[in-house]
Amino acid sequence: MNKLSIACLLITGVASAQANAAYVCTGNVKGVSINPKNGDLLAESIGPLVWPKLCNLETEISSVSPETCKIIYSTLLTAQTANKKVTLWFNDGKDCTAASHPAWHDLTGWYFGPKISD
């Protein structure tokens, strides 16, 4: 592979990474809830995120299976009970604001977490 090809690949990779910039949202968990009508898992807040819809306990949504959703639910309850923070990782080039992640909507760009921390 010549130097020009390598340079083009690097430029393309940097542009792609900037278009899908990664970020994290961290904070305490408050008010974990399940919608009894449809099985949606929500939290009153996770740090700056207010009423994010994380997953569904009955149906796969955004590649999150019901089994994984149950583990996420357990993790959030553990964090809430222990008064620990959780971190969620995103890669959609947005940020941790209500404008980027409106209440009662699926989280976009969420690809990893929650991870419990102090």
CORBEL-V682454 format. One record per run of one state. SS is the DSSP state (@ for helix, = for strand, . for the rest). FROM is the first residue (numbers start at 1). TO is the last residue. If there is no record, write none. Layout:
ss	from	to
SS	FROM	TO
SS	FROM	TO
//
This chain:
ss	from	to
.	1	2
@	3	19
.	20	22
=	23	34
.	35	39
=	40	46
.	47	48
=	49	56
.	57	60
=	61	61
.	62	63
=	64	64
.	65	65
@	66	82
.	83	84
=	85	90
.	91	105
=	106	106
.	107	109
=	110	117
.	118	118
//
